[in-house]
Amino acid sequence: MASSLIDGRWDYGASDADIFASIAVGIPEDGMPGFGAVMDAAQVEALVRLMREAED
């Protein structure tokens, strides 16, 4: 079960770069695949921005 993306708690780093890496590379040890093969950098950056806006 994945953790919340909007509760302000980041288990794998809270910086934009950490979140970008989690999306692009994934977190294999926890079963999360990376999406870097299907999303380009601009799409991943847009997703990070969306997640940040959801925190507010």
N, C-alpha and C positions, 0 to 999 in steps of 0.2 A: 504494500500500500504506500503510495507516494505521500509525502508531507504537503502541507498547504503551501501555496505559492504567494499568499497574501497576508500571512500572519506576522511578517517581520522577522521570522526566525529562518536563518539560512544555514543548513547543516554543512554545506560544501563551499562556503565563502560567500560573502555579501557584496563584494565589489561587482561592478558591471562586467569586468573581465572574467571573474570567477563564474558568474552566471552564464556568460557567453560560452565559456569552456564546457560547463555542465551540459548545455544544450547541444553544442557542436560535437563534442567528444563523447558525451554521455557519462554515466557513472556505472560502469560494467559490474562492479562488485555488488551493487544494489539492484541490478537488473534493468537499469535505464539505458536504452540504446542511445547512441549519438545520432544527431540529425544533420551533421555536416555534409553528408553525401546527398541529401535531398533539399537542403536549404543553403542558399548562398549567404555570405557574410552580412549583406544588407538585410536579409530576411531575419537572421538570428538577432541582429542589432535591433530591428523593429520589435521583435518579440521581447527582448530585454526591456525596451522602453515601455511596452504595454504592461509588462509585469510591474515595473516601477510605478506606473500610473495607477495600477490597481491597489498598490500599497497605501496610497494617499486617502 
